[in-house]
Amino acid sequence: MPLISLPAILPWLPPCKINLIPVEILTEIFLLTEIYWAMDYTDLMLVCWRWHDIILSIPGFTSRLHIRRSTKVEAVQAFIQGRRSRLEVIVDVNDETHGKDFNPDDFHASFMAAIQAASRWHSLSLHSFPLPGECKPFQIVQTLELASFRLDQGCDLGSFFGPLMTSITTIALPRLTDLRLCDLSAVLYLVQPAQIRFFCHLRTLVISLNKRMESPVDILPSLQRLETFEARHLHLPIYPPDASLPLIQTLCDLRLKSVSVQWMAGKVFPALRTCSITFPHHIGTIMLQPVTMPVCTSLEYDSIDLDPLIYFHHHPLEKLSMTSGQWNVSRGNSQLVAMGPKIVASAQSLTKLHLYVQCSGQLLAYVLRVVLALVGLTLGLASPHALSRALFQAFVAMESHEWMDAPFCAGLQALTLQYRRWLSDPERDELIQVFSEIVISREWHLWEPLLLELRFDVPDQSWHFGRPDEDYLEEGLSEEESIIGILGPFGIIPLEFWGDSPLMEVPFKETEYLWARHQLSIGCLSSLRHLVEVRVEIEQDLLPRAPPPNLPLFRTLRVLDTKRIHPSFLAGQTFHKLERCRVSLWVESPELGQGQITQMPVCTRLDVGDITLLATFKLPRIRELGVSLDHPEFNMIWAKHIVVNSNLSGLELLHMRGWHQQVDLVQVFRCLPVLKTLILGSGPVLSADFFGEFVPMDLNETSAPVQSRDMGRASAILCPMLTSLRVERLDPTERLEIIPVLEEVVTLRAVGGSPLKEFALYSFKEGHRIWQLIGRNGSFVVDGPSRFSRPFELNFRYERGWASL
C-alpha cells in the first residue's frame, strides 16, 4: 500500500474533530506508525486519554516493564493487568532510579508476577540480577515467544540459569531474531549441537565477552539470515575456503574485536554496508586473499599495522576511521603514506574521517587538502605537542574570501581532537587561543560554522568551544552543559562541558571561570588553582559540603554566585579575595551562635537569600547589600549578629526584597548613616506611616544640610546621605492616599539640604511602568509613567575578564 503520513491525513478532518475517527481506523493508523516510521507509541499515548486507552488495548504493541531493586509486586501486577500489549521485560537490580533499598522477597514477588505473564513477553533483557542465594528459585512454566533476548556480563542467574536456558531453547522458530549475550556460560550452552538450530533465524547477534574463549565454537554455518553481527573475544575455528557460510550473503553490519577474520578471506559481501574490525586475528589470510565489499560506505580499522587495510576492496567510502598502534611519528607517517591511495580513492565522497595515527603536521596537511568533501574530522593525539599551532592556524578563516585564502576543509562542520592528556601554560596559551580563533573566524567570515570539540580519556564527556563574548554566556546554560572560561585576548574563552557524569576533573588547570550545572567534586575544585569566578546556574546543591580549608578557591575567588548552597560549605571558611557574593541556602539554615563565622575581609557586594546566613558572615568592608528581612526573629538577629559581624556604617546601597511585619525598619535605617541608594522590593503593604519615617522630624535643629557630624548623636533624619530611593511593585494610581506623604518626603528633605535626587515608584504590571517623583528643579512632581522599567538586581560579574571584542 502507498505510504501516507499521518499529518497528511489530519487536514481532511474538521478542526478538533479527530475524535470522530472510529477506534478501528485509529488502531490501524497507530499500527502503521510503528511499522513504517518506528514511532514511539508512548508519545501517542500522551495526546489524550482516548488515544491512551486505544493504544493499551492493541495486542500488537509492546509495553516496557522495568523490574528494579525497589520495584513492588503491586506495581508489576497493575502494569500487567492494565494492558493487553506484549511486554518488554527489563531486569536491573543495580538500577537505583526509584530507590536504593533491596528486599529479596519484594524482588522475588515482582519477578514472579512478571513470569505469570511470560507468554506475553516480547523481549527479555537481564542487565543485573540478585546474587545467588539472595532469592528463592524461579521457574518459567508458560511457553516463551520472545523476539529478543539479552543477557549482560556479570549477571549471575544462579539456579535460574538452567530453567531460563531451557525455556529459551524451546521458543518456536523463527520467532527469536535478536540475541545479545555477554555471558560465557550462556554462549557455551547455546552453541551445543542440540541447540545450534537456535541461531538459524537470527537477524541480529551480539556476543561480547571480557576474555577470549578457550575452545572454538562453530556457529557461522548456522547463521542463515544474519544481518547484524557484533563479536568480541569470540573464538572461531579455521574454515576451509569452500565452507558454506550463508551470512556472507546477508550481512549488512559487521563489527569484530579480537576475533578471527580468516573466514572473510577471498569472500565477496554483497550487502555489507558498515564494517568495523579491531585487533583482528589471522589478518595475514586477508593479505593473501583480499575481501570485497562492493556496497560498503563505512569502514573502521584498528590495529598495530594498517597495511592489511589495503586488501579490503570497497565502494568509495563516506566514513573512514583508521587507528594505528605505532608509537612514534616516523612509523606513523609510513602507515599514513601507505593509506594514501585508499583516501584519494574516496576523496570526493568521504565526509567523515577519523585518524588515530601518530604523524607529522606536514603530512596531515597534505591529506586534508585532498578530502574536499569532508564534514567531520576526528584526530587522535597524545598531547598538545603532537601537532603544532601552525597546523591549526590553517583552519582559521582569513579576511579575504578568495579561494587561495580558504581555510583547511572549508566545509568542515565538526572538528574533534581526542587528547590523552593536556599540559599547562605555554601549550594552553597557544592552542586554546587558536582553537577559539577557528570558531570565531568561521562564524564571522561566512564559512560553515564549526563545532570544535576536545575529548580526553573520559567516556561520554567532551568540551566544546563557544563564542568569547558576554551575550553568549548571558543566554544561560542547558541542562547538559557546564562552562569553564580561560581569559584570552578576545575576552573569556568559554569551553562547554557535555556529559552525564559529575564533573570530576578539569584538564585545563589555568581555568579562571566556572559556570556549573554538574556536581562538583572536591577533587575537581582542588585541581583548579586560579579560579576567579564560580557560578552555579541551577537550583541544586552542586558545591561539595564541608570542604577542606585549604581548597584553592578560598584564596583566589573574587566572585561567587550560586542559587543554592549548603551552609557547611561556607561555615568557618575565609574567602581572602572574594569581592562579590550571591548565595541562597539549600534545605537548612545555619545554627546561630555556634561560632561558625565565614570571613569575607574584602567583600563589598553581597546578595543573600536568608537572613540567618547573613548573620554568619563577617563583612568589614561591605558597601552594597541585597537581602530579604522576612524572618519572625529578625530584630534579635539584626542586633545580636548582623550588626556585630558587619560594618554596616559604610553601607552605601541596600536592596530589601521583603520584610516581616514585625521588623523595626527604623532600627535598620539608623545603622546606615552613609546609605546613598535604597531599593525596596515586595513586602507588607507600604502605608503612609511607613513612608512617614523618611520625613525629617525636627528641621529647627539644623541650619545646615541635614547631615549629623556627631556620629554619637542620632540624626534628625533617616539616612541623611540618601540620593536615590526606589520602591518596586507600587502603582501610585492605586494608592492615592500616600501621595501627600511622598510629597512631604521630597519637599521637607529638600528644605534641609538633603541630597535626595531620585525618588521613583515601579510597577511591573502591564508593561513595567515607572513614576519619577522629583522634577528637574528638585521639586515634587509625579512625572510619568514611562515604560521599560525592570526589577533591580545587583551585578555579580567580575569585569576584569570582559574585554571588548
N, C-alpha and C positions, 0 to 999 in steps of 0.2 A: 504494500500500500504506500502511497506517497507520504512523505514526511511533512506534517503540518504542525507548526509551532502553536503552543497554547496562546501566546499573545496575538497570533493571527486569528484565532477563533473568537476571542473576547470582544472585539469591536462589533461583531454581529449581534451582540446582546444589548438590550436597552441598559442604561446606567443603573447600577445597583440591582440588576435582575439576574445575576449569575446563579442565584439560588433556585431559579426556575428550572435549571437543568436537572433532569431526573438522576437519581442516585446511580442507576445502572450505567448511564453515559459518563458521569463523573468518574466512576470506578475505572472504566476503560481508559479515560484520559490519564488518570493517575498512573495506571499500569504502563501506558506508553511513555510517560515522562521518565519512569525508571528504566525502561528497556532501551529507549533511543538516546536519552540525554543523561542518563545516570544521575538524575536529580535526587538530592537528599529529601526523602519524603517527610522527614521531621520538619523541614521548613514549610511544607504544605500543611502540616498539621497545625501550625501556628496561625494560619489565616483566620480561621473561625472554628467554633465548636462543631459545626456541621461537617466541615472537612475533616476535623479531628476524628469524629466518630466514624465517618465513612472509611478513612484510611485504616483505623483499627479493626474494621470488620472485613478487610480484604485478606484472604488467606495467603495470597501470593507475596505480600510484603513481609519484610523481616523487621524485628524489633530487637534492640540491643539490651541484653540483661547483664549487668555487672554484679559480680559477687566479690566484695572486698573484705578486708579484715573485720569490719564492723557492721556488715550487712545483716539485717534481721530477717527472720523467716517470714514475718508478716508482710514485709515489703516485697519479697520474692513472690509469695502467693498472690498478692494483689496485682503485681505486674503480669503474671501469667494468666490469671483468671480475667483480667480486664481487656484482653485482646485475643484474637484468633490467629494472628500472624505467626510466621516462622520466627524462631528465636536465634539470635547471635549471642552465645553464652561466652562471657569473658571472666575468667577466674584469676584474681591477682590479690593475694593476701598481703603483699607488700605495699599495696596502694593505700595510702593514708589520707586520701582526699576527703573522706567523710568520717574520719575518726581514726584514732591510733590504737585503741584497746582491742585486743584479740581474745575472743571467747571461743574455745574449740567446740563447745556444744552449739553455740549460735551458728558457727560456720557449717557444722555437720547438718543442722536442721535446714539451713538455707540451701546448701548444695543438694540435699535430698529432695527438697521441694522442687528444685530445678530438674532433677533426674526424673521426677514423676511425669514431666512433660518432655522426656528425651526424644520421643517420636516426632516432636515439632522442632528439634534443633536443626538449624540450617548450617551453623558453624560452631566450632568449639575451639577456644583459644585459652590455653593454660600458661599464663605468664609466670605465676609463682603459686606454690601450694604449701599447705601446712607441713611441718616436718613429720617424718614417720613417727607414730606413737602419739601425736598430738590430737588425732581424731579417730573416731571409730571407722571401721572398714566401710567402703562404698561398693554398691553392686548396681549395674545397669541391667534392668530386666527388659525394657522395651527395645524394639529394633531401632537402631540409629539410621538416619537418612541424611547424613552430613554431606554438604557440598565442599566444606573446607575444614581442615584440622591443623592446629598449630600447637606445638609443644616446645617451650623455651628451655634454654640451658639452665641447669641448676634446679629445675622444677622436679623434685624428688617425689614421685607419687606413692612410694611405699607399696602397701598391699593393694592399692587401687590400680597399679600399673597393669597387672595381669588381666583383670576384668575389663579394663578400658581397651587394651590392645585386642582382646578377643572380640569386643563389640565393634571396634574399628574394622577389623578384617572381615566382619560379616556384612558390611554395608553393601547393598546391591549395586553392582557396577552397571552403567558408568556414572553413577551419581557423584561420587567423590572426584573432584577435578583440581583441587587446590590443597597441597600438602606442604607444611613447613615444619621441619624438625631441627632442633638444636640439641637434641639429647641422643647420645650414642646408643644407649640401650634400646630406644625406640627404633633407631635405624637398623640395628642388628636384628631386632625382632621382625621387622617388616621385609628385610631382604632374604629371609629364609625361603627356600624353594617352594614351600607350601603357601607362602603369602605373596610371591613375586607378581602374581596377576594383579595385585593391588595397584601397581604402577602403570598398568596398560592404558588407562583412560585419563591419566593426569594431564592437565594443561599447564599447571604451574607446580614446580618442585623446587623447594629451597632446603638444602642440607648444610647447616653451618655449625661446625664443630670446633672446639677450642684447641684440639690437637689431632694429629693425623692418625687415622685408623691403622691398626697393625696388619690386618688381612684385607685383601681387595674384595670389593663387592661388585658383582657383575649385574648391574641394573640397566645399563644403556640399551641393550636389545629389547628390554620390556617397555621402554618409553616410546609408545607408538604415536601419541598425539601431542607431545610436549611442545609448548610454545615459549615458556619462560623457564630457564634452568639457572639456578644460583647454587654454587657449591663452594665450601671452604673446608680444607683438610679431608676431603673425600678421597679414599684410596681406590682407584680404578685399576683393573687389570690391563695387561698389554693385549690389544685387539689385533687380529690379523688384518691385512689390507682389504680382504674381501668380506669382512664381518658385516652382517646386516644390522645397520643402526638406523631405524626409522626416524629418530629425532633429527637427523641431519636435514631431512626434507621439511620439517615443521617448525624448527626453532626460529623464533623472532628476536629473542633477547637472551644473551648468554653472558654469565658473569662467573668467572672461576678465580679462586685464590688458593694457592698451594695445592693445585690439582693437576694431574697429568693431562697434557694436550695431545698425547700420542695418537689418540683416536681421531683427531681432526686432520691429521697429515694426509695431504693429497685429496681432500674432500672438497666438494662444492656445496655451499649452504645457500640455497636459492631464496630463502625467506628471511635470513638473518639481517636485522637492521642495526642492532646495537650489540657490541662485543667488548667485554672488559676482561683482561687477563692480567693477573698479578702473581708474581713469583711462580711461574709455571714449572711443572716437572716434565722431563723428557722433551724439552723445547728443541733439542737437536733434530728430532724427526721432522719438524716443520721446515728446517733449513734444507732438508733433503727432498721433501715433498711439500711444496707451498700449499697454502689454504686459499680458496677462492670464495669471496663473499660479494656477489655481484650487486646487491642492493644495500649494502652496509653504508650507513651515513655517520655513525658514531663509533669511534674506536679508542679504547683506553688500554695502555700497556705500561706495566710497572715491573722492572727487573734490573739487575745489575748491568746487564748488557742489552742495549737497544737493537743490536744488529738483527736478531730474528724478526723484528717487526717488518723488515723489508720484505719478508716472504709471506706476508698477509696481503693478498690482492683484493682490491675492493673498489667500489664506486667512489667518485670524488666525494670527500668527506665534508660534513658540516661541522662536526666536532671531533677534535683530536687531542688526546691527553697522553703525554709521554713523561714517565718518571724513571730516571736513571740513578742507580746507586753509586755511580762513580764519585769519588771523594775529592777530586781536585779539578781545576778549570781546564787543564791540558787534556785530561781524559774526557771530560765532559764536552769539550769542543769537538773532539774527534767523533763522539757519538752524535752530536747535533749535525755535524757536516754529513755524516752518513745518512741522516734522515732528510737531508735537503731535497732530494728528488721526490720523496713522498709528500713533503709540504708544498713544493712547487706544483705537483700534480693536482692538488686540491686548492690552490691559491685563490681561484675565482669563486669557490663555493664555501670555503672554510670561514665560519662565523664565530666559532669558539675554539680557542687554543689554550691548552693548559700545559705549561712547561715546568717540570721539576728537574732541571738539568743544570749542573754547575757549569757555567760557560762565561765567556768574556762579553763585555758590553758591546764591543765592536761586532762580534758575530751575531749577537742577538739583534742588533740594529739592522743588520743585513736581512735577517729572517723577517723582521717586522715590516720592512719595506716591500716585501713580496706579497704578503697576505693583505690585499687591498679591501677585502670584504669583511674584515674582522670586526665583530661587535663586542665580544667578551674576551678578555685576556687575563690569565692567571699565571703568575710567576712564583715558583717556589724558591726561597732564598734562605741562606743560613743566617745572615746578619746584615745590617746596613752596609757593611763593607763589600758585600757580594757584587753590587752594581754601583757605578759612580753617579754623582749628581748630574754629570754632563748627559748621561743617557736619559735620565728622567726629564731633564730640561728640554729634550727634543719633543716631549709630549705637550709642552706649553704652546698654546696658540699665540702667534705673533700679531702685531698690529695690522700688517698688510694681509689682504685676502688673496694675494696671488698664489698660484699653485706651488711655486718654489718655497713659499713660506709656510705651507701647510704643515701641521704637526704630524708626528707619527700617528698612523691609524686614525685618520681624521673622522671616521665613522664610529670610532670606539665609544661604547656606552658604559662599559664596566671594566675597571682595572682592579684586580685583586692581587695583593702582594702577601704571600704566605711566608712569614718570617719564623724561624725557630727561636730567635731571641732578638732583643733590642738593646742597643747601647746608648749611653748618655752623651751629653754635652755636644762636642763638635758635630757628631753624626746627626744628632737630633736637630741642631741648628740648621744644618744644610738640608736634610731631606724633608723634615716636617714642613719647612717653608716652601720648598719646591713642590711638594705634593699639594699644598694649598694653592700655589700659583697655577698648577694644572687645572684644578677645579674651577678657579675664578676665571681664568683666561678663556676656557671653552664656553663658559656661560656668557661672558661679556662680548666675545668676538664671534658670536653666532655660529660656532661649531656645535656639534652634537653634545648636549650636556653629559657630563661624565660622572659616574659614581665610582669614587676611589675608595677602596676597602683594604684595611690592614687586618691580617689574621695571624694568630700565633698558635702555639700547641695547646689550645684550649678548645674542646669540641663545641661547636654551635655558638661561638662567640666571635664578634668582629667589631672593628672600629671604622666608622665612615667619616670622611671629611665633609664639613659643611662650609657655608659662606662665612667669612670672618667679619660680620657686621652686627650691630646692635639689634636691628629689627628682626634678624633671623632668630636670635636667641629669645627675643621677646615673644615670639609666636608660641612658645611653650613646647613641651615635650610630649610625645606619645607615650602610651603605657609600656612600650617595649624598650625605650632608649634612655640612657643617661649620657651626659656630655661632660667631657673634660676639656679644658682650654689651656693653650700654651700661647704666651704673648709673642707675637711676631710683628714685622714691620707694617702690616696692614690692620693691626688690632689683634683681638683674640682669635686664634685659630681653633675652631671647635672640632672635636672628634667625638662622634656619637657612638655610644656603646650599645650593641644589639646582642641580646642573648636572654635565655630563660633562667639561667642560674644566677646566684648572687655575684656581685662584683667583688671577687676575691683578691684581685691584683690588677694594678695598672702598670703596663710595661713602660710608660713614659714617666720617669721619676721626677722630671722637672715640671710636672703639671702644677699650674697655679690656680686653676679654676675648676670646680667640680659641681655640676648640676645633676643630682641623683634621683633616679626612680627605681633603683635596685638596692637591696640590702647591702650595707657597707660593713665589711668585717674589720676587726682590729688590725689584721694583717694588711689589708688594703690601705687603711689610713696611716699605718705605721710606715709604709713604704713611700708615702707622699710627704716629702720634707720641705716643700716650697709652696704649700697651699696658701693662697691669699684670700680666696672667696669660696665658700661652700653654700650651696642652695639645695634644699630638699623640696621638690616641686609638688609632691602629692601628700595627702593627709595620712601618712603611715609612719610608723616608728622605724625609720631606716638607720639611724645612727645607733651604734652599739651602746649598751648600758654598762655603767661602771667601767669606763675606760681607764687605762693606766695613766698616771700623772705625767709620764714622760712622752705622751703622744705628741709628735712634732707639731701638729696644727695648733696646740695650745701656745706655741711660741711664735708661729708665723701668721696665723689667721688675722685678717683685717675685717672681713665681713662674714657673718653667719646668719643665714636666712632659712629657717625651717618651719614648716607649718605645724609639725608635731614633733615633740621631743620628750623623752623620759627625763624627769628631774635628776636621776642618778648620773646622767651624762655630764651635767653641769656641776653637781654638788662638790664643793671643796676644791674645784679647779681654779687655776689662774690663767686668764687669756691675756698674755703680755702685750699684744699689739692690736687687739680687737677694737676697732673704731665704731663699727655699726653692727647692730644685732637685732634680729626679729625672730622671736620664738613663741610657740604656743605649746601648752602642756599636752601630754599623751596619757590619758586614763586617770592619773592620780596627781594630787597636789603635794608639794614637799611639806614635811613636818617642820613648822617654825620652832625656833628655839633650840634646835639640835646642833647649832654651830657649824652647819654645812654651808658656809658662805662662798659664793662664786665671785672671785676677784676679777674686775674689769678696769684696770687702772687708767686706761686712755680712752675708754668708750665715751663718745659724745652723742651718739644717736641710738636710741633703743625703742623698740616696739614689742610689748609683751602682752600676751593674751590672758594672763592670770595674775591677779594682784598678789597672791601668795608667792608666786615665783619671783616677782619684782622684789618682794621683801627679803629674798635670799641673795640679792645682788649688791655688791659694794661698788658704788659708782662715784668716785671722787670728782670726775670731770664731766658729768652728764650735762648736755646742753639742750637736747631735743628728746622728748619722751611721748610715746603713744601708748595708751593703756585704757583698760576698762576698769572702773571702780565699782562694779556690780558685785559686791560681797557684803553680807549682813554684818560682818565684824570689821568693816573697812576702817572705821575711826581708830580702833585699837591697833590694827596692823600698821596704819599710816604713822601713828605717833610712836609706836614701840619699835618698829623695824625699819620702815622705809626711810623716815627722816633721819634715823640713826646711821643707816648704811649709805645713803645717797646724799651728795652735796647739792641739794635742790636750790640752794641760794643762787646758783649760777644758771638755773634752767631758763632758757630763752623761748622755748616752744613746747606747748603742751597740747596733745590731741587726746581729748576724752571721748571715747566711743560710747560710753554708757556709764551710769552710776546708780547705786542703790538709793532707795527712798530715804534711808536714814543717814546718808553721807553728809557730813558737815563740810559744805563747799568752802565756807569762809575759812575753816581750818586749813584747807588745802591752799587757797589763794594767798593767805597770809605768809605762807612759807616760800612764796615765789616773788621776791622783790624786784627781780630784773626781767620778769616774763615779758616778752615782746609780742608773741603770737599765741593766741588761744583759739583752738578749734573744738567746738562742742558737737558731738555726734548724737546718736539716738540715745534716749534715756527716758526718765519720767517726764510727764507733761511740763514744759517750760512755762512757768507762770510769771505774772508781773512781779511777784515778790522775789523770784529768782533773779530777774534782770535788775531789780532794785538794789541788789548787793553791789552793783558796779557804779551806782550813783554816789558821788562824794558826799560824806556825811557832814563835814564842817569846813566850809570853804574859808571861814574867817581865820582859821588857824594858820593859813599860809597866804602870804602875799606874793610869793614867787611861784614858779611851776610846782605842781603838787608832787614833789619827789622828796621823800624824807631822807635827809643826810644822816640823821641819827638812827643807825640800824638797830639800836636797842629800844627804840620807841616805835610803837605801832603807827603806821602811816594812816592818814585820814582817808585814803583811797585805796581800794584793792588794785593790786598790780599797777603801780603808778607809771611804769615804763611801757605799758601795753600799747602797741602800734597797730595791731590787727586783731579783730575779733570776728570769727566766723561761726555761724550757727547753721548746722546742716539739718535737713529734713524739717524745715519750718517755713510754712507759707503764711505771710502776714495778712493776706486777704481772707484767711480763715481764722485769724486771731487778732481782730481789730482792737481788742481791749488792751493789748500790750504796747500799741504804738505810742501812747503818751509816755510810758516808762522808757521806751527806747529813745525817745526824743530827749528826755532828761539825761540819760546816759551820755548822749553825744554832746548836748549843749553845755551841761554843767561841767563835764570834764574839760571841754574846750575853754571855759571860763578860767579854770585853774591852770591852764597851760599844759594839759595832758597831750602827749604825742600821738594819741589815737588818730590814725589816718584812714583806717578801713574798718567798716562795720557792715557785714554782709549776711544776708539770710539766703539759704539754699533750699530749694525744693526739687526733689528728684522724681516728681510725678509729671507726666505729660510733657516730656521734652526737656527735663532738667533745667529749671529756671533759677535765676539769681537776682536778688534785690540789693542794691547798694544804698546804705542809709546815710552816707556822708557825701555831700556835694563837693565840687571842685574848690569852693571857697572855705571848706571846713564846716559849713552849717549842716544842720539836719535836713535831709530831703530823701524821700522814698523814690529812688531813681531806678526804674526797672519796670517790668522784669526783662532781663536779657537771657539769651539761651547759651547752650554749650557749656554749662557747668558740670562738674563731676565730683564725686566724693574725694576728700583729701586722703592722700597716702604718702607716707614718708618714703624717700628714695633710699634703697639699700644696695645700690650698685657701687662697686669700687671703681671710681672714674679713671684711675691711672692707666688701666689697660685698654680703655676705649678710644684708641686713636682713630681719627677720621680717615676714611678710605680715599 
